[in-house]
């Protein structure tokens, strides 16, 4: 049997390129949706992965890249506070992971379960997915996020719906490595249709240089923007734990013990803060890459280092970034119709998998209030002006869910009693 840890260098390099290919679609889609620079996202994904590997002693084969959980707050924060202030919030969000890592080191992993049980995390994740559903629908119909028309409706639908259909078919019926790249497949079909309908503008690609430094943005620290972004980090923290457990089940190792959950959380937090320092999106572990690790049995963490090196190298190709930014709105809208719904489905699955009993008044209150606050746009604060303080959306619903869970009595009674827990008769 081949020992992948002793593979020759060329095989490690090739495997690293393959891992980046698997992660690529989601990696660049998130910054394109939020208006961030995809080249910067490539750079910060590579940098974040390398920092994570250093912190964890290169023991965990994961690749870190753009977190979709932050799409909604980044879009809203950019409009309210500006890009630099939003990046300051991203830097601060990285410290949430550091705090959780320290708490795990002191209190053990049970601390996370008590602070963030499924009855809290489930509705927050659902809110993250559904809060952006109207924007996905507008983009699919050829409109900007604010509803202004960018393309005729019929043209946009002939582009977005086949893009969505392709993504669905590849995700469900694809085999092997092909099944791991549904987003790239959808983008390619959408690109081809955009060319056919004359909706693709590549004029600025010719003007872009071949080699260019990515458009880095330094953060500015505004306490309002920080409070707006930071609470969202709690949901991806749970996603991180699930990702580490998943890759451990694939490789047959307990990464929660060695190198330890506190180290992986710290590594993820350091990667997210580093991304904010350069103007990139927050980082998280990628399930697509875990799937590729399982499929190829490429367990050597050095492979992820090569994937990171390739990502950093691509970040400095100016024409590459220009092509990415030319992707028409309906193409992204078609993919987002699936993507945002999938995020919401993950939240629902969290409630179902952990048997959260919604017939219990306490659980029903937490889930109901969290969903309405997260999706409905409730604002709590002094106002919604640029100089006012207020919490709304995902940030508000995350804080409310945690507070209700801690305040309401019976915080260990969220789970429905299973049949095997019933007393014998």
N, C-alpha and C positions, 0 to 999 in steps of 0.2 A: 504494500500500500504506500502511495506517495506521501511523503512528509512535507506539507506545504510550508513549514517553518524553515526548511532547508532548500527551498526552491531557488534556482538561479536568479540573478538580478533581473534578467530580461523578462522572466515570467512574472515577477513581482510588479515590474513596471507596467506590463500589459494588463495585469489584473487591476492595478490602480486606475488605469485609463477606463477600464470597463466599469468600475465602481462609480467614477465621476459621470459616465454616460447615463447610468441608471438614475443617479440623483439629479442630473442636469435639468430636466424639465421643471420639476418643482422648485429647484434652487433659483432659477431665473424668473419663474412665473411670479413668485411673491413680490420681488422688487418691481417688476413691470406693473403689477396691479396697484401697488402703493405709490408709484412714481419715484421710487429710488433707482439708483444707477445699477444695472445688472452686472457691470464690470466690477463695481465696488463689492457687490454681493458675492461674486466669485472669489475676489481677493479675501474678504473677511471669512468666507466659508473655509478656504484653505488655511488661513491664519488660525482660525478658531479650532479647526481639527488638529493642527500641529500643537497648539497650546494644550488642548485636551490630552493629546498623547503624552506630552511632557509631564503633566500633572499626574496622570494615571500610570506612568512608567511604561507606556506603550504595551499595555496588557489587554485593552478592550478594542476589538475590531469594529469601531463605529465611525461614521462620517457625520460631521455636524454642518448644517446649512440652514437656510432661511426658514423661520418658524411661521406657519400660517396662522397660528393663534393670535399673532400680533397684527394681522392685516387691518381689522376694524379700528383698533386704537391708533395705529400709525396714521391711517388716512384721516381720521378725525383730528388727531393731535397736530398733524401738519397744517390742516386748515385753520386751526384755532391758535396755535402757538408758533408755527414755523418749523422748518426742517431741523435747524441746529438745536432748538429746544427739545424737539422730539427725540433727537439722538441723545441728548442729555438724559431723557427718561429711559432710553434703552440701556445706557451705561448703568443707571441706578437699578434697572431691572435685573442686571447681572448679579448685583449684590444680594438679591432675594435668594438666589441659588446658594450663594456663599453662606447666608444666614441659615438656610435650611440644612446645608451640609454640616455646619457647626452644631446645629441642634441635633442632627442625627448622630454626630460624633459623641455628644454628651448624653443624649436621652435614648438613643437607639432608634431603629426604624419605626417603632410603634408611635413615635411622636407625629410622624406624617399622617398616619392613619387616623389619629385622634383629631388633628387640626383640619385635615382635608379628607373626610370620608366621602364615599361615592355620592351620597345625597347632596353634597356640596359641589363636587367636581362635575357631576353629570349635567345639571342644568346650566352651569357656567359654560361648558363646552357646547351645549345646544345653542345657547345664546350667541356664542362666537360664530357659529355657522349661519344661523338664521338672521342675525342682525344685518348681514351684508347681502341677503337674498335679493332685495330690490335692485341693488347695483348690478348684480350678476345678470338679472333679467334685462335691465336697461342696456347693458353692454351687448348682450346677445341680440337685441333688437336694433343695434346700431346707434345707441345713444351714449352720451357721456354719463358719468355718475350723477350729474345734476339734472339729467333728463334732456339736455340739448341734443339735437339730431346731428350725427356725424356721417351716417350713410343712410340711403333709402332703406325702408323697412324690409322690402322683399329681398334686396341684395344681401342685407345683413343676415336674414334668416337662412338664405341659401348657403351662407358661409358658416354660421354658428351651429346650425342643427347637424349638418354632416360632421362637423368637428366634434360635437358632443357624441354623436353616434359612433364615430371611429374610436373615441376614447373609451366608450362603454364596451364596444366589441373586443378591443384589445385587453381591457381589464378583466373581462369575464371569460373570453374564449382563447386568449393568447396562451402560448405554451413556452416553457423555458425562459430564457432571458428576455424574450419578446414581451412576455406578460408584465414585466417590471417597468416598461416604458410607455404606458398608455398616454401620458401627457405629451411626450415627444411625438408619438404617432398622430395624435389629434392636431398638434401644431403643424406638422408637415402637410396633412390633408387641408387644413385651414389655409395654409400658405398657398398651396396649389390653387385652391378655389378663389382666393383673393386675387391671384394673378389673372385667372380666367375672367373674373368679373371686373377687372380693372380697379380693384380696391387697395392695391399694394403700392405704396410710394417708397421707392428706394433711392430717390434723388440725393438724399443726404448721406447715403452710404458711400457714394463716390467721393464726397468731400471729406469724409473721415480719414484720419491717418491710419496707416497700418499698425504703427506702434504708438501708444499714448499712455500716459499715467492716468489711472482711473480718477474720476471726479470726486475725490475725497472731500468730506465735509466734517469740520471740527464741531464737537458738541458745544452747546451753551446750556447752562444749568438754570432751569426755572422751576421753582418748587411746585407750581401748579401743573406743569407738564409732567413732572416726576410723579406726582400723586395720581395723575391720569393714566400713566403707563404701567407703573410698578405693580398694582394689584393683578394685572393680567398675567404676570409671570407665574402665578400660583398654578394655573392650569397646565402650562407646558412643563412645570416641575414634575407633576404627576406623569405627564407623557414621557418625560425623561426616565423616570423610574421604570415605567412599563417597557421602554425601549431597551434599557440595560438588562432587565429580566428576560426580555425576548431574545436578545443576542446571546445571553448566557444559556438559555435553553437550546439554542442552535449549536453552540460550541461545546456544551456539556460542562460549563464552568460557572461557579457562583461569584459573579462580579460584585454582588452586594457585600461580599465578605472580603474578597481580594480583587482589586485594590481597595474596595470599600465604597459604599454608596456616598459617603461624605466626600471622597476624592472625585468621584464622577460628577457629583453635583457642583463641586468647586470648579472642576474643569469646564463644565458647561457654562457656569456663571462667568468665568474668566473669558471664555470665548464670546459670550454675549456682550460683555462690557467692552471687549476689544473691538467688536463690530461697531458698537456705538461711537467709539473714538474716531473711527474712520468714515462714518456715515453709512454703514451697512445695516441690514436687518438683523434682528436677534437670531441666535442660532439654536438649533435643537437637533436631537438624533433623528436619523431618517429611517423609517420603516422599510422603504424601498431597498436601501442598502443592506439592511438585515436580511431581507428576502433574497438578495443576490448572494450574500454570504452563505445562506442555507443552500441555495441552488448550486453554487460553484464549489462549496466547501473550502472557500478561501478564508481560513481562520486567522491568518497571520496579520497582526495589526500594522506591520510595516506597509502592507498594501494600501491602507488608508493614508499613510504618509505620502505615498506616491500620488494618490488621488488628490490630496491637498496641494501638492507641488504643481500638478497639471492645472488645477483650478486657479492658482496664483498666476501661472504663466498665461493662461487664457485672458485673465483680467487686463493684461497690458496690450491686447490686440484691439485697437480702436475700431476697425471695421466690423469686428465680431460683435461688439456692443451696439454699434449702429444698426446692424441687421436685427438684433434682438428687439431694439426699441421701435423697429418698423412694423412689428407684428400688429395687424389691424385689431381694433377693439372687438369685433364680433368673434374672432378666433378665441381670444381670452374669455369672452362672455360665455361661449359654448362650453368651454372647459370648466368655468366657474359654476355653471349650473349643477354640475356633478360634484365639484370640489366642496362648495359650501354646504351642500346637502350631506355630503359624506362626513364632514366635521360634525354636523348636528347628529347624524346617525351614530357616530362614535359616542357622543354624550348619552344618547338613548340607550345604547348598548351597555354603557357603564352602569346605568340604573338597573337594567334588566339582568346583567351578568351577576351583579352583587345582590340581587333579590331585594331591592329597596321597596318597602311596603308603603305604597301611597294611600292605603286605606287608613294609615296612622295619621292623625291630624298634624302631628309635628312635622313629619316628612312632607305632607301635602303643602303645608305653609311654606316651608323652605323652598321647595321646587317651584311653587306657583309665584311667589314674590320674586324670586330670582329671575324667572323667565320674563315676567312683565317688566321688571326694571331693566333687564338686559336688552330686550328686543323693542320695548315700547318707547324708549327714549326718555324715561323719567330723569329729571335733574334735581339734585339735592345740593343746595348751596345758596350763594348770595345773588346769583344771576348767571346769564350765559354770555355776557359781554367779555371782551378781551382782558379787562381788568378785574373781572369778578372771579370768585372761586366757586367751583361747582364740580360735583362728580356725577357722571352719567354713563350709560352704556355698560360695557364689559367691566370697566373699573369699578363702577358702583355695584353691579350685581355680584361681583366676586366678594367685595367687602361685606355686603349685606348677607350673602349666603354663609360666610364664615361667622359673622356676628350672631346670626340666628341659630346656627348650630351650637355655638358656645353658650348662648343665653338660655335657649329653651331647654326645659328639663328633659332628661331621658336621652342624652346624646349617644348612648350605646344601644339604643333601640331602633336604629334605622333599618335593620335587616329583618326580613320576614323569617319567621321560624320555620326551618325545614322539617320534613317528616321525621328524619332520623334524630332530630333534637327533641321530639315529643316524648313524654314519659311513657314507659312501658305500662301496658294495662294487663 
